[in-house]
Amino acid sequence: MASIELHIENNIARITLNRPESFNSFNREMALLLQKILDDCNTDDEVRTIVLTGNGKAFCAGQDLKEVTSPELNPGFRRILEEHYNPIVQRIRNIEKPIIGAVNGVAAGAGANIALACDIVVASEAASFIQAFSKIGLIPDSAGTFFLPRLIGFQKASALMMLGDKVSAKEAEQLGMVYRVVEVTTFEEEVTKLALKVAQMPTKALGLTKRLLNQSMVNNLEEQLAIESDLQIEAAESEDYAEGVQSFIEKRKPIFKGK
């Protein structure tokens, strides 16, 4: 059984973490495979949005502790971070296509922080988020210390990381950690509906917006205004912009091609 399933349809790449027996926790094979799949989706012109989700009761429980406690299999923490999680987060942020984190169940440790790195996070009512690191004497990784304080504020992020409290889907929505929460019975339908909507939008402009949001994390106001000017000019040269203007003039729904 493949540790990750990939299905591409209607310009949507659905990536499903598929180790349900271990709550979709990462081992080295799965981490490297996810990187390859993300790379393939990045270069595939058919793919205009990506959905990242999990199979079974969990989205992802983080690192497979059986691997790190095995003398034969343990890659060591430096390799796990520098070759597994850091490259995954970097790909999620640098791929200039919208990535939807569809959190179907428990998202713990690195699994929670990988979800929070996505562009739009939708959570099932059955989902929960936990910064589980302190419970085993570790520190948050996978860019959790970068994204979580920016999403919910320094004080709340600090407490959640130090105390390891479980956050329900509804609490995550109230905190601004996720975009929205969906009932369990309609979760798959709502995720598909959202992905279809995003896949039909001007992908070029959404990718440039993503680049701007990444830059906003480190730029001052003047730098951000300058890059907005540069990228707006680039967006204005796209086929989708021409189609958007023409459809507005003709009072019809635009047909964007992501170019």
Helices and strands as residue ranges (DSSP letters): E 4-9, E 12-17, G 20-22, H 28-43, E 49-54, E 58-60, H 65-68, H 77-79, I 80-85, H 86-94, E 99-103, E 106-108, H 110-116, E 120-124, E 128-130, G 132-136, H 144-152, H 154-163, E 166-168, H 169-175, E 180-182, G 184-186, H 187-199, H 203-216, H 221-236, H 239-249
